[in-house]
Amino acid sequence: MCAAGHAKDTFLELKRKKIYRYLVFRIDEKKRKVVVEKTGDPAETYDDFTASLPENDCRYAVYDFDFVTSDNCQKSKIFFIAWLVFFPFDCLYIVVNTFGSSHKGRDINEGMQLKETSIWPMFCLISVGNKNRLLVLRAFGSPSSSRIRSKVLYATSKHGLREELDGIHYEIQATDPTEMDLEVLKDRAN
């Protein structure tokens, strides 16, 4: 999935001409393109930006963050934000046991104990009785009421869009609103 020409042009206007504070992108499934859903004018606040993101669906966004450094210099950094919330219990998974067979499912059954591994959240070891199985979590998630198809489309298209938008300084994948709080941007920018 690639960005529509208008989406790239609008990003360039944000980057070069500073006529937008932020852009919100959505995937147009019929056109199979990433399109601009909303633009924010330069006077809009970060709260206006976060309010423009849907609570129950995935989106991509670009935010032009202006700040003053400790040396009293005015700076601007462009953030790419993927609103792809990851809930392990809301994702498809595959359990592979010691015999190599697999089970596909949507829920983790009661009685299974999750044990985090060093590469969590992609993989974790689960225990059922005295047998250990590997739970392979697919890294697609979004707010829990989103459709599975939407989750897959946004997760698989993120890298391609990110590559097309040349000039991004930082990337954030928000798993909830606190992970894209204004303080997070300030910390990353400094």
C-alpha positions, 0 to 999 in steps of 0.5 A, a space after each residue: 500500500 502506498 501513499 496517494 500523490 496528494 498525501 505526499 504533496 500535502 506532507 511536503 507542504 507541511 515540511 517545507 512551507 509549514 502551512 500545516 501543524 499536523 496531518 492525519 492519514 487513513 487507508 482508503 481500502 477501495 483505492 488501496 492508497 494512504 490518503 489525507 483524512 485531516 489537516 491541522 492549521 499552524 495555530 492548532 494545538 497538540 490537544 487539537 491534534 490528539 482529538 482528531 485521532 479516532 478512538 476506535 480505529 487505526 491511523 497514521 499521523 505526522 506532527 510538526 513539533 516546534 520547541 525551544 532548546 535549552 540554548 534558547 534556539 527555536 527548533 522544529 522536528 517532524 514526528 510520524 505517529 502510528 496509532 496502532 495500539 497493541 493488545 496481545 489478547 486482541 490479536 491473532 496468534 499461533 501456538 506451536 507446541 513441542 510436536 510442531 503442530 499449531 493451533 490458530 485462535 483469537 483468544 488466549 484460553 483460561 489456564 494458560 500462563 504468560 511468561 514474558 521473554 526478552 523479545 516481548 511483545 512479539 513472542 512469549 512462552 505460555 504454559 498449559 499444565 506441564 507443557 510449554 508452548 510458544 505463543 507467536 503474537 502477530 504485531 498487528 493490533 489497534 484499539 480493541 473495537 477495530 476490525 481485524 482487517 483494519 489492523 492488518 492493513 495498518 500494521 503492514 502498510 506502516 513501513 512503506 508509508 514511513 519510507 515515502 515520507 522523507 524528512 521524518 525525524 522521529 517515529 512513535 508507535 502509540 499503544 495508548 494516548 499516554 505513549 504519544 503525550 506531549 511530554 513524550 515528544 518533548 523528551 524525544 526532541 531534546 
